[in-house]
Amino acid sequence: MTTLAITGATGALGRLVVADLLESGTAPDEVVAVVRNPAKAASLAEQGVTVREADYADPAALRTALEGVERLLLISGDAVGARVEQHTNVIEAARDAGVAHIVYTSILNADASSNPLVDEHIATEKVLAASGVAHTVLRNAWYSENYTTQLPQYLATGEILSATDDAPISAAARADFAAAAVGALRSAGAESRTFELGGPAFTLTELAEAITEATGTTVVHRVVSADELVATMTSDGQDATWPNIQARVDRSIAAGEMHTDSKALEELMGHAPTTITEVVRAAV
């Protein structure tokens, strides 16, 4: 029996990974859900999944939670600024607990990207490399849901505003990245690997066209400069911190850093990724 553990198992990606494992034949008693709040994992426990409580900031609890685990999916945390320390806690706990392989969710083109979120991922990849534990790095592109969750705003304003220069984006559905993580867990061995993962590329103009077709409401993509984007996003007096981050993200996209021709996502999933048109239709 191979015991697989998933950190952040009650999060949006973690739940999909657990569901995919169970639906595709992994026995519930071979799955360990590592969570901060076991109450949120009640439905997983009811299915026979082992639920263990541990916070990324608690090395001792992590060490206990990972006891007996052979392969671990470390889903990157959401505490921007504290993630390197937290991820290091998990990696060291996994090493000390005898975990044979760690799968980590990083970001697309991490070693050649200006994306403001990339530094913590690169630092985590270096910790993994120095850990002595075999590992798989899944460099995930954007979730398509990063855009479809903004549908109400797009429909209300009639536009998608960006400083991306309409460059292609290899986003994919969150469920596709979950399926790829399952594929990586199942195929993990003694070697260490890095995969660049992205779905069928689209531009924001193509996204706008897909929204228009699915809803009957005309939405267009309006390209602006980074300065114009920040000015527009702060015109109502809001703090400029997030708008400045968004502008840097968009310029990274404009530089082609959220695009890949890699077919690794499809190979790990075992089937074709979902297209942006399909994701938009499902969201609508």
TORDO-156219 format. One record per atom (N, C-alpha, C, O): x, y, z; residue in one letter. Coordinates in steps of 0.02 Angstrom, whole numbers, padded with zeros to 5 digits, always signed. Example, Ala and Ser with C-alpha at 12.3 -4.5 7.8 and 13.67 -1.06 7.14 Angstrom:
! residues 2
+00660-00284+00390A;+00615-00225+00390A;+00660-00165+00390A;+00712-00166+00423A;+00642-00112+00354S;+00684-00053+00357S;+00645+00002+00394S;+00670+00057+00402S;
! end
This chain:
! residues 284
+00042-00060+00000M;+00000+00000+00000M;+00044+00062+00000M;+00090+00068+00040M;+00029+00109-00045T;+00065+00173-00048T;+00022+00227-00017T;-00034+00240-00040T;+00047+00258+00036T;+00009+00310+00070T;+00026+00378+00040T;+00084+00398+00037T;-00025+00413+00017L;-00018+00478-00015L;-00047+00532+00031L;-00103+00524+00055L;-00010+00586+00042A;-00035+00641+00084A;-00041+00704+00042A;-00001+00716-00004A;-00091+00743+00058I;-00104+00806+00023I;-00109+00861+00076I;-00152+00857+00120I;-00066+00911+00073T;-00073+00968+00118T;-00126+01015+00089T;-00139+01015+00029T;-00156+01055+00133G;-00208+01101+00110G;-00265+01063+00078G;-00294+01086+00029G;-00282+01005+00106A;-00330+00960+00073A;-00401+00986+00074A;-00444+00958+00039A;-00416+01038+00112T;-00483+01066+00110T;-00486+01130+00068T;-00539+01162+00064T;-00430+01148+00038G;-00429+01205-00007G;-00459+01188-00074G;-00477+01131-00087G;-00464+01238-00118A;-00496+01229-00183A;-00460+01176-00225A;-00493+01134-00255A;-00394+01178-00227L;-00357+01128-00265L;-00353+01062-00228L;-00362+01009-00258L;-00340+01064-00163G;-00332+01003-00124G;-00393+00959-00126G;-00387+00898-00133G;-00452+00988-00120R;-00513+00948-00122R;-00521+00912-00189R;-00542+00855-00192R;-00503+00947-00243L;-00508+00917-00309L;-00458+00859-00316L;-00474+00808-00346L;-00399+00866-00287V;-00349+00813-00290V;-00374+00751-00253V;-00371+00695-00279V;-00399+00761-00193V;-00425+00705-00154V;-00483+00671-00191V;-00485+00610-00195V;-00529+00711-00217A;-00586+00683-00253A;-00563+00643-00314A;-00589+00589-00327A;-00513+00670-00350D;-00488+00635-00410D;-00455+00569-00391D;-00465+00519-00424D;-00416+00569-00337L;-00385+00507-00314L;-00437+00454-00298L;-00431+00397-00321L;-00488+00472-00261L;-00539+00424-00241L;-00580+00400-00301L;-00594+00340-00308L;-00598+00447-00345E;-00640+00428-00403E;-00602+00385-00452E;-00633+00346-00489E;-00536+00390-00452S;-00496+00352-00500S;-00466+00288-00470S;-00422+00257-00500S;-00490+00270-00410G;-00473+00204-00385G;-00427+00199-00325G;-00415+00144-00301G;-00400+00254-00301T;-00358+00251-00241T;-00402+00237-00180T;-00453+00270-00170T;-00383+00189-00140A;-00422+00172-00081A;-00420+00229-00031A;-00367+00260-00022A;-00476+00245+00002P;-00477+00301+00049P;-00425+00295+00104P;-00397+00345+00127P;-00411+00232+00127D;-00363+00225+00181D;-00291+00233+00158D;-00245+00228+00199D;-00281+00246+00094E;-00215+00262+00068E;-00204+00337+00060E;-00151+00358+00037E;-00254+00376+00080V;-00251+00449+00071V;-00251+00483+00140V;-00293+00469+00182V;-00204+00528+00149V;-00200+00568+00211V;-00212+00641+00193V;-00177+00670+00152V;-00263+00670+00223A;-00278+00741+00212A;-00248+00781+00270A;-00270+00774+00327A;-00199+00823+00254V;-00167+00864+00305V;-00200+00933+00304V;-00197+00968+00253V;-00232+00952+00359V;-00274+01012+00359V;-00262+01053+00422V;-00239+01027+00473V;-00277+01117+00418R;-00273+01160+00477R;-00333+01152+00522R;-00328+01156+00583R;-00391+01140+00491N;-00454+01136+00528N;-00490+01071+00511N;-00523+01067+00459N;-00484+01019+00553P;-00515+00955+00538P;-00590+00959+00529P;-00619+00917+00494P;-00623+01008+00559A;-00695+01014+00552A;-00714+01024+00479A;-00767+01001+00457A;-00671+01058+00442K;-00685+01070+00371K;-00673+01008+00328K;-00691+01006+00270K;-00642+00957+00359A;-00627+00896+00322A;-00674+00839+00342A;-00660+00780+00328A;-00730+00855+00375A;-00776+00804+00398A;-00800+00760+00341A;-00807+00699+00349A;-00814+00789+00283S;-00839+00750+00227S;-00786+00702+00201S;-00803+00649+00175S;-00723+00721+00207L;-00669+00677+00186L;-00663+00618+00234L;-00655+00561+00213L;-00667+00632+00298A;-00664+00579+00349A;-00721+00530+00340A;-00712+00469+00348A;-00780+00555+00322E;-00838+00512+00312E;-00827+00463+00254E;-00858+00410+00251E;-00783+00483+00206Q;-00769+00440+00149Q;-00713+00390+00164Q;-00695+00349+00122Q;-00684+00394+00224G;-00632+00348+00243G;-00562+00376+00237G;-00513+00340+00249G;-00556+00439+00218V;-00490+00471+00213V;-00464+00486+00283V;-00502+00506+00327V;-00399+00475+00294T;-00368+00491+00358T;-00356+00566+00361T;-00322+00594+00318T;-00383+00599+00411V;-00376+00671+00420V;-00328+00684+00477V;-00338+00660+00533V;-00276+00724+00463R;-00227+00741+00515R;-00219+00817+00517R;-00214+00850+00465R;-00217+00843+00577E;-00213+00916+00586E;-00141+00939+00590E;-00101+00913+00628E;-00125+00989+00548A;-00058+01020+00551A;-00059+01085+00512A;-00087+01089+00458A;-00028+01135+00540D;-00021+01200+00508D;+00049+01205+00478D;+00096+01177+00505D;+00056+01240+00421Y;+00121+01248+00390Y;+00171+01281+00438Y;+00232+01274+00429Y;+00146+01317+00487A;+00190+01353+00533A;+00209+01311+00594A;+00243+01336+00639A;+00187+01247+00597D;+00199+01205+00655D;+00239+01143+00636D;+00210+01092+00618D;+00306+01147+00639P;+00348+01091+00618P;+00333+01026+00654P;+00333+00972+00623P;+00321+01029+00719A;+00309+00968+00758A;+00245+00933+00735A;+00244+00872+00726A;+00193+00971+00725A;+00130+00942+00702A;+00137+00914+00632A;+00108+00862+00617A;+00175+00947+00591L;+00186+00923+00523L;+00223+00856+00524L;+00207+00810+00487L;+00273+00852+00567R;+00312+00789+00572R;+00266+00732+00592R;+00272+00677+00564R;+00222+00743+00639T;+00175+00691+00661T;+00126+00674+00605T;+00110+00615+00594T;+00101+00725+00571A;+00051+00715+00519A;+00078+00675+00460A;+00040+00641+00426A;+00143+00679+00448L;+00172+00647+00390L;+00203+00579+00406L;+00234+00548+00362L;+00194+00555+00466E;+00220+00490+00485E;+00187+00436+00443E;+00126+00432+00438E;+00228+00393+00413G;+00202+00337+00374G;+00182+00355+00303G;+00158+00312+00266G;+00192+00417+00283V;+00174+00439+00216V;+00232+00424+00168V;+00290+00436+00184V;+00215+00397+00109E;+00267+00383+00060E;+00276+00439+00009E;+00332+00457-00008E;+00219+00467-00014R;+00222+00521-00063R;+00177+00578-00039R;+00122+00568-00015R;+00204+00639-00047L;+00170+00698-00022L;+00158+00749-00077L;+00204+00764-00116L;+00098+00776-00081L;+00085+00834-00123L;+00085+00895-00078L;+00041+00904-00036L;+00135+00938-00087L;+00139+01001-00050L;+00108+01055-00094L;+00139+01078-00142L;+00048+01075-00077I;+00014+01129-00113I;+00038+01195-00084I;+00032+01206-00023I;+00064+01238-00126S;+00093+01301-00101S;+00042+01340-00061S;-00017+01343-00078S;+00066+01370-00006G;+00023+01407+00038G;+00002+01474+00010G;+00026+01496-00042G;-00045+01507+00045D;-00071+01571+00021D;-00046+01630+00062D;-00068+01686+00051D;-00001+01617+00110A;+00025+01671+00152A;+00086+01702+00118A;+00143+01689+00136A;+00071+01744+00068V;+00125+01776+00030V;+00171+01815+00078V;+00148+01854+00119V;+00236+01802+00072G;+00285+01833+00116G;+00310+01786+00169G;+00365+01794+00196G;+00269+01735+00185A;+00288+01686+00236A;+00295+01616+00207A;+00307+01568+00243A;+00286+01611+00141R;+00282+01544+00111R;+00348+01505+00111R;+00347+01444+00119R;+00404+01539+00104V;+00467+01502+00103V;+00478+01467+00170V;+00495+01408+00172V;+00468+01503+00224E;+00476+01472+00291E;+00426+01416+00301E;+00443+01363+00326E;+00363+01428+00280Q;+00312+01376+00290Q;+00325+01315+00248Q;+00319+01258+00272Q;+00344+01325+00185H;+00358+01268+00141H;+00419+01230+00166H;+00421+01168+00163H;+00468+01267+00192T;+00528+01234+00219T;+00509+01189+00278T;+00535+01134+00286T;+00463+01214+00320N;+00439+01173+00376N;+00410+01107+00351N;+00424+01054+00380N;+00370+01110+00299V;+00339+01049+00272V;+00392+01002+00243V;+00392+00942+00256V;+00437+01030+00204I;+00489+00989+00171I;+00534+00955+00223I;+00549+00896+00217I;+00554+00992+00274E;+00597+00963+00326E;+00559+00911+00366E;+00588+00859+00385E;+00496+00924+00380A;+00455+00874+00417A;+00447+00811+00375A;+00449+00756+00402A;+00437+00819+00310A;+00429+00761+00265A;+00494+00720+00264A;+00492+00659+00266A;+00550+00755+00259R;+00615+00720+00259R;+00625+00681+00324R;+00645+00623+00323R;+00610+00714+00380D;+00620+00682+00445D;+00572+00624+00456D;+00588+00577+00492D;+00513+00628+00424A;+00463+00574+00432A;+00475+00517+00384A;+00441+00466+00386A;+00525+00524+00339G;+00541+00470+00293G;+00500+00470+00229G;+00497+00418+00196G;+00469+00527+00212V;+00432+00530+00149V;+00481+00520+00091V;+00534+00550+00090V;+00462+00477+00043A;+00507+00459-00011A;+00505+00509-00069A;+00555+00516-00105A;+00449+00543-00079H;+00443+00588-00137H;+00395+00645-00120H;+00341+00633-00092H;+00414+00706-00138I;+00373+00765-00128I;+00355+00795-00196I;+00399+00806-00237I;+00291+00808-00206V;+00268+00844-00266V;+00248+00914-00243V;+00210+00922-00195V;+00274+00965-00277Y;+00263+01034-00256Y;+00231+01075-00313Y;+00252+01069-00371Y;+00182+01116-00297T;+00150+01159-00346T;+00184+01227-00349T;+00176+01269-00304T;+00223+01238-00401S;+00260+01300-00412S;+00223+01343-00464S;+00162+01338-00470S;+00259+01385-00500I;+00229+01430-00548I;+00265+01424-00616I;+00326+01411-00618I;+00229+01433-00669L;+00255+01423-00737L;+00317+01466-00750L;+00320+01525-00730L;+00366+01435-00783N;+00428+01470-00803N;+00462+01504-00744N;+00489+01559-00750N;+00462+01471-00687A;+00485+01502-00625A;+00557+01527-00629A;+00573+01579-00599A;+00600+01492-00666D;+00670+01512-00667D;+00685+01566-00718D;+00743+01586-00726D;+00634+01592-00753A;+00645+01644-00802A;+00587+01693-00804A;+00568+01718-00857A;+00559+01707-00745S;+00499+01748-00743S;+00508+01810-00699S;+00545+01809-00650S;+00475+01864-00719S;+00475+01926-00680S;+00411+01932-00639S;+00400+01983-00606S;+00370+01881-00640N;+00308+01881-00601N;+00324+01895-00527N;+00369+01864-00500N;+00288+01941-00496P;+00305+01959-00427P;+00294+01902-00377P;+00317+01907-00320P;+00260+01849-00398L;+00248+01793-00353L;+00301+01738-00359L;+00299+01688-00323L;+00349+01747-00404V;+00394+01692-00421V;+00448+01680-00369V;+00469+01623-00361V;+00470+01731-00333D;+00528+01724-00289D;+00519+01670-00236D;+00565+01631-00223D;+00460+01667-00205E;+00449+01617-00153E;+00448+01546-00181E;+00467+01499-00148E;+00424+01540-00243H;+00423+01474-00275H;+00493+01451-00291H;+00511+01393-00278H;+00534+01496-00319I;+00603+01478-00334I;+00640+01459-00271I;+00678+01411-00270I;+00630+01497-00218A;+00663+01482-00154A;+00642+01414-00128A;+00683+01376-00102A;+00577+01398-00136T;+00553+01332-00114T;+00584+01276-00156T;+00603+01224-00130T;+00589+01288-00221E;+00620+01237-00265E;+00692+01224-00243E;+00716+01167-00246E;+00727+01276-00221K;+00796+01268-00198K;+00798+01228-00133K;+00843+01188-00123K;+00751+01240-00089V;+00747+01202-00027V;+00735+01128-00042V;+00765+01084-00012V;+00691+01115-00090L;+00678+01046-00111L;+00742+01013-00138L;+00758+00957-00120L;+00777+01050-00180A;+00838+01022-00211A;+00890+01006-00158A;+00929+00958-00166A;+00892+01045-00105A;+00942+01035-00053A;+00920+00984+00000A;+00960+00964+00043A;+00857+00963-00003S;+00829+00920+00050S;+00853+00848+00047S;+00854+00813+00097S;+00874+00826-00013G;+00893+00757-00021G;+00835+00711-00034G;+00844+00650-00043G;+00774+00738-00035V;+00713+00698-00048V;+00697+00703-00123V;+00698+00758-00151V;+00683+00647-00154A;+00662+00648-00224A;+00598+00690-00229A;+00556+00689-00185A;+00592+00728-00284H;+00536+00774-00288H;+00515+00788-00360H;+00554+00779-00407H;+00454+00809-00367T;+00426+00831-00431T;+00401+00902-00422T;+00362+00916-00377T;+00424+00946-00466V;+00401+01016-00465V;+00350+01025-00521V;+00366+01015-00580V;+00290+01043-00503L;+00237+01058-00551L;+00232+01133-00558L;+00204+01167-00515L;+00260+01160-00612R;+00258+01232-00622R;+00193+01250-00658R;+00189+01251-00720R;+00143+01264-00618N;+00076+01276-00644N;+00067+01347-00672N;+00090+01395-00643N;+00034+01351-00730A;+00013+01416-00756A;-00047+01440-00715A;-00067+01407-00667A;-00075+01496-00735W;-00134+01523-00702W;-00192+01474-00704W;-00198+01435-00751W;-00235+01476-00653Y;-00300+01443-00658Y;-00344+01484-00704Y;-00345+01545-00700Y;-00381+01451-00747S;-00431+01487-00788S;-00482+01522-00744S;-00509+01574-00762S;-00493+01493-00685E;-00541+01523-00638E;-00518+01591-00612E;-00559+01629-00586E;-00453+01607-00618N;-00431+01674-00601N;-00470+01726-00641N;-00480+01782-00618N;-00490+01707-00701Y;-00527+01752-00745Y;-00603+01742-00738Y;-00640+01791-00735Y;-00625+01680-00737T;-00698+01669-00737T;-00731+01692-00672T;-00791+01708-00671T;-00693+01695-00617T;-00722+01722-00555T;-00736+01797-00561T;-00772+01826-00520T;-00707+01829-00612Q;-00718+01900-00622Q;-00773+01914-00674Q;-00782+01971-00695Q;-00810+01862-00693L;-00863+01871-00742L;-00913+01926-00724L;-00930+01966-00768L;-00936+01931-00662P;-00983+01985-00646P;-00956+02054-00662P;-00992+02097-00688P;-00891+02065-00647Q;-00860+02130-00662Q;-00855+02140-00737Q;-00870+02194-00762Q;-00833+02089-00773Y;-00827+02096-00846Y;-00894+02112-00878Y;-00899+02155-00922Y;-00946+02078-00854L;-01012+02089-00883L;-01040+02157-00864L;-01076+02188-00903L;-01024+02180-00804A;-01050+02245-00782A;-01016+02303-00819A;-01049+02353-00834A;-00952+02296-00833T;-00915+02351-00865T;-00911+02343-00941T;-00897+02391-00977T;-00922+02281-00965G;-00918+02269-01036G;-00847+02263-01061G;-00835+02265-01122G;-00799+02256-01015E;-00729+02252-01038E;-00685+02214-00989E;-00699+02210-00929E;-00631+02187-01016I;-00576+02160-00977I;-00519+02209-00986I;-00497+02221-01042I;-00495+02235-00932L;-00442+02286-00934L;-00376+02253-00915L;-00372+02220-00863L;-00324+02262-00956S;-00260+02232-00939S;-00202+02269-00972S;-00211+02309-01018S;-00143+02255-00946A;-00081+02280-00975A;-00040+02223-01003A;+00022+02224-01001A;-00075+02171-01029T;-00041+02110-01053T;-00019+02114-01125T;+00014+02068-01150T;-00036+02169-01161D;-00022+02174-01233D;-00055+02117-01272D;-00035+02102-01328D;-00106+02086-01242D;-00144+02032-01273D;-00099+01972-01289D;-00109+01937-01339D;-00049+01961-01248A;-00004+01903-01256A;-00041+01839-01237A;-00087+01841-01197A;-00020+01782-01265P;-00054+01719-01249P;-00041+01696-01178P;+00013+01707-01150P;-00092+01665-01148I;-00091+01641-01079I;-00108+01567-01079I;-00161+01548-01103I;-00064+01526-01052S;-00076+01453-01052S;-00111+01431-00988S;-00090+01384-00955S;-00165+01465-00971A;-00202+01447-00911A;-00239+01381-00922A;-00249+01359-00979A;-00258+01349-00867A;-00297+01287-00871A;-00344+01285-00811A;-00334+01320-00761A;-00395+01244-00817A;-00443+01237-00763A;-00409+01208-00701A;-00363+01167-00706A;-00432+01228-00642R;-00404+01203-00580R;-00410+01126-00577R;-00364+01092-00553R;-00465+01100-00602A;-00474+01027-00602A;-00421+00992-00644A;-00401+00936-00629A;-00398+01025-00698D;-00346+00995-00739D;-00280+00992-00701D;-00244+00942-00705D;-00264+01045-00665F;-00202+01044-00625F;-00207+00992-00569F;-00157+00962-00550F;-00267+00983-00542A;-00277+00931-00491A;-00264+00862-00521A;-00231+00820-00490A;-00290+00850-00581A;-00280+00786-00614A;-00206+00774-00629A;-00181+00718-00624A;-00171+00828-00647A;-00099+00822-00660A;-00061+00805-00596A;-00014+00766-00597A;-00082+00835-00541A;-00050+00820-00477A;-00060+00747-00458A;-00014+00715-00432A;-00119+00721-00471V;-00132+00650-00458V;-00087+00607-00502V;-00058+00558-00478V;-00080+00626-00565G;-00036+00589-00610G;+00036+00591-00586G;+00072+00541-00590G;+00058+00648-00560A;+00126+00655-00535A;+00137+00612-00473A;+00189+00581-00465A;+00087+00612-00428L;+00092+00571-00367L;+00098+00497-00384L;+00139+00461-00356L;+00057+00475-00431R;+00056+00404-00448R;+00119+00382-00485R;+00140+00324-00479R;+00149+00427-00523S;+00208+00408-00562S;+00273+00425-00528S;+00327+00414-00556S;+00270+00453-00467A;+00330+00474-00432A;+00375+00415-00416A;+00352+00362-00395A;+00440+00425-00427G;+00488+00373-00412G;+00549+00401-00377G;+00543+00448-00338G;+00606+00373-00391A;+00667+00393-00356A;+00699+00454-00387A;+00743+00486-00357A;+00678+00471-00449E;+00709+00527-00483E;+00671+00592-00468E;+00613+00590-00448E;+00705+00649-00477S;+00674+00714-00468S;+00658+00743-00537S;+00697+00734-00584S;+00600+00777-00543R;+00576+00800-00608R;+00546+00870-00601R;+00524+00890-00548R;+00546+00907-00657T;+00513+00972-00659T;+00471+00974-00722T;+00495+00959-00777T;+00407+00993-00715F;+00362+00999-00771F;+00335+01070-00777F;+00314+01100-00727F;+00335+01096-00837E;+00301+01160-00852E;+00230+01142-00874E;+00221+01107-00924E;+00181+01165-00837L;+00112+01144-00850L;+00068+01203-00872L;+00063+01254-00837L;+00037+01195-00929G;-00009+01246-00954G;-00059+01215-01002G;-00045+01164-01033G;-00116+01247-01007G;-00168+01223-01052G;-00165+01257-01120G;-00117+01291-01136G;-00217+01246-01160P;-00220+01278-01227P;-00219+01354-01219P;-00262+01383-01186P;-00170+01386-01250A;-00161+01458-01240A;-00218+01499-01270A;-00248+01480-01320A;-00232+01555-01238F;-00282+01602-01263F;-00260+01673-01244F;-00221+01682-01197F;-00284+01721-01281T;-00272+01791-01263T;-00334+01817-01226T;-00386+01785-01227T;-00328+01874-01195L;-00386+01903-01161L;-00438+01927-01211L;-00497+01932-01194L;-00417+01942-01272T;-00466+01957-01324T;-00508+01895-01339T;-00569+01900-01347T;-00476+01837-01341E;-00512+01775-01353E;-00556+01758-01293E;-00611+01730-01301E;-00533+01774-01233L;-00574+01764-01174L;-00637+01807-01178L;-00692+01784-01165L;-00628+01871-01197A;-00685+01916-01204A;-00735+01890-01256A;-00796+01894-01246A;-00709+01863-01310E;-00753+01835-01362E;-00792+01775-01336E;-00851+01766-01352E;-00759+01733-01297A;-00792+01674-01268A;-00847+01695-01219A;-00900+01664-01217A;-00834+01748-01180I;-00884+01773-01133I;-00944+01802-01171I;-01002+01790-01154I;-00929+01840-01224T;-00982+01869-01265T;-01027+01815-01294T;-01088+01820-01293T;-00996+01763-01321E;-01034+01708-01352E;-01075+01671-01300E;-01133+01653-01313E;-01047+01659-01241A;-01081+01619-01190A;-01138+01656-01155A;-01186+01626-01133A;-01132+01723-01151T;-01180+01762-01113T;-01227+01804-01155T;-01281+01824-01132T;-01206+01819-01216G;-01246+01865-01258G;-01234+01937-01241G;-01264+01981-01271G;-01190+01951-01193T;-01171+02020-01175T;-01102+02035-01204T;-01055+01996-01193T;-01096+02089-01240T;-01033+02106-01272T;-00980+02126-01220T;-00991+02172-01180T;-00925+02091-01221V;-00867+02107-01179V;-00806+02112-01225V;-00796+02070-01268V;-00766+02164-01216V;-00707+02174-01256V;-00645+02176-01211V;-00651+02189-01151V;-00588+02165-01240H;-00525+02171-01203H;-00494+02238-01220H;-00481+02253-01278H;-00483+02280-01168R;-00452+02345-01179R;-00381+02343-01151R;-00371+02335-01091R;-00332+02352-01195V;-00262+02351-01175V;-00240+02422-01156V;-00251+02470-01193V;-00209+02427-01097V;-00184+02492-01074V;-00111+02482-01051V;-00087+02425-01047V;-00078+02536-01036S;-00011+02531-01008S;-00015+02512-00934S;-00069+02514-00904S;+00041+02492-00906A;+00043+02473-00836A;+00022+02533-00792A;-00014+02524-00743A;+00046+02592-00809D;+00029+02652-00771D;-00046+02667-00775D;-00077+02685-00725D;-00074+02659-00834E;-00146+02670-00842E;-00186+02619-00802E;-00238+02636-00774E;-00162+02558-00801L;-00198+02506-00763L;-00200+02524-00689L;-00253+02520-00658L;-00143+02543-00662V;-00141+02562-00591V;-00185+02623-00578V;-00222+02624-00529V;-00182+02673-00622A;-00222+02733-00613A;-00297+02717-00614A;-00335+02743-00574A;-00317+02674-00659T;-00388+02655-00664T;-00410+02616-00602T;-00465+02628-00576T;-00368+02570-00579M;-00386+02528-00522M;-00387+02567-00457M;-00418+02545-00409M;-00353+02624-00455T;-00350+02664-00393T;-00392+02728-00398T;-00389+02771-00354T;-00431+02734-00451S;-00469+02796-00462S;-00522+02808-00409S;-00545+02864-00399S;-00542+02754-00374D;-00592+02761-00321D;-00560+02769-00253D;-00594+02765-00202D;-00494+02781-00253G;-00459+02794-00190G;-00432+02732-00156G;-00405+02737-00100G;-00438+02673-00187Q;-00413+02613-00155Q;-00337+02613-00152Q;-00303+02647-00191Q;-00311+02574-00104D;-00238+02567-00096D;-00207+02540-00160D;-00237+02499-00195D;-00147+02563-00176A;-00115+02545-00240A;-00074+02481-00236A;-00044+02461-00286A;-00071+02449-00178T;-00029+02389-00171T;-00048+02335-00221T;-00006+02312-00260T;-00111+02314-00220W;-00132+02261-00265W;-00131+02284-00338W;-00107+02246-00380W;-00154+02344-00355P;-00149+02366-00425P;-00078+02364-00452P;-00067+02346-00510P;-00029+02382-00410N;+00041+02380-00433N;+00064+02308-00444N;+00101+02294-00491N;+00041+02262-00401I;+00057+02191-00411I;+00025+02167-00476I;+00057+02131-00515I;-00038+02186-00486Q;-00073+02165-00547Q;-00038+02191-00609Q;-00032+02155-00659Q;-00014+02252-00607A;+00022+02280-00664A;+00086+02241-00678A;+00102+02228-00736A;+00122+02221-00626R;+00182+02181-00636R;+00166+02112-00664R;+00202+02086-00707R;+00112+02083-00640V;+00090+02018-00666V;+00074+02025-00741V;+00094+01983-00781V;+00038+02077-00759D;+00019+02088-00829D;+00080+02098-00873D;+00083+02073-00929D;+00130+02134-00848R;+00190+02145-00888R;+00229+02079-00896R;+00261+02067-00947R;+00225+02037-00845S;+00255+01971-00851S;+00220+01929-00905S;+00252+01894-00944S;+00154+01934-00906I;+00116+01900-00959I;+00135+01927-01027I;+00144+01890-01075I;+00140+01994-01031A;+00158+02025-01095A;+00226+02001-01120A;+00238+01999-01180A;+00270+01983-01074A;+00337+01959-01092A;+00336+01885-01110A;+00389+01856-01125A;+00278+01854-01110G;+00272+01784-01129G;+00285+01735-01073G;+00295+01675-01087G;+00285+01758-01011E;+00305+01715-00956E;+00249+01672-00927E;+00261+01631-00884E;+00187+01683-00951M;+00131+01640-00931M;+00109+01597-00990M;+00051+01579-00997M;+00157+01582-01034H;+00143+01541-01093H;+00193+01485-01098H;+00252+01493-01083H;+00169+01426-01119T;+00213+01369-01130T;+00185+01326-01186T;+00124+01321-01195T;+00230+01295-01224D;+00211+01247-01275D;+00215+01175-01248D;+00202+01127-01285D;+00233+01168-01185S;+00240+01102-01155S;+00174+01064-01156S;+00121+01093-01146S;+00178+00999-01169K;+00119+00954-01168K;+00117+00913-01104K;+00079+00864-01099K;+00156+00933-01054A;+00161+00894-00993A;+00095+00889-00955A;+00080+00838-00924A;+00054+00943-00958L;-00010+00941-00922L;-00053+00884-00950L;-00079+00843-00912L;-00059+00882-01016E;-00099+00829-01048E;-00070+00760-01033E;-00108+00713-01022E;-00004+00755-01033E;+00028+00690-01021E;+00015+00666-00950E;+00002+00606-00939E;+00020+00710-00901L;+00008+00691-00831L;-00066+00676-00818L;-00083+00631-00780L;-00110+00715-00852M;-00182+00703-00844M;-00205+00639-00877M;-00248+00603-00852M;-00175+00625-00935G;-00197+00568-00975G;-00252+00584-01023G;-00280+00539-01055G;-00269+00648-01029H;-00320+00670-01078H;-00311+00744-01091H;-00273+00778-01057H;-00346+00769-01141A;-00337+00839-01162A;-00363+00887-01108A;-00413+00872-01075A;-00329+00943-01097P;-00352+00993-01049P;-00416+01027-01073P;-00433+01025-01132P;-00451+01058-01026T;-00511+01095-01041T;-00493+01161-01076T;-00445+01193-01056T;-00531+01181-01126T;-00517+01244-01160T;-00549+01302-01122T;-00593+01291-01080T;-00527+01362-01136I;-00555+01421-01102I;-00629+01429-01120I;-00668+01452-01079I;-00649+01411-01181T;-00719+01416-01200T;-00761+01370-01156T;-00815+01388-01135T;-00736+01309-01143E;-00772+01262-01101E;-00776+01286-01029E;-00827+01278-00996E;-00721+01316-01005V;-00721+01341-00936V;-00771+01399-00929V;-00807+01402-00880V;-00772+01443-00978V;-00818+01500-00976V;-00890+01475-00978V;-00932+01499-00939V;-00905+01429-01022R;-00974+01403-01025R;-00996+01371-00961R;-01053+01380-00939R;-00950+01333-00930A;-00966+01302-00865A;-00978+01354-00812A;-01023+01347-00771A;-00937+01407-00811A;-00944+01459-00761A;-01010+01498-00770A;-01043+01516-00721A;-01028+01510-00833V;-01091+01546-00847V;-01150+01503-00826V;-01208+01525-00834V;
! end
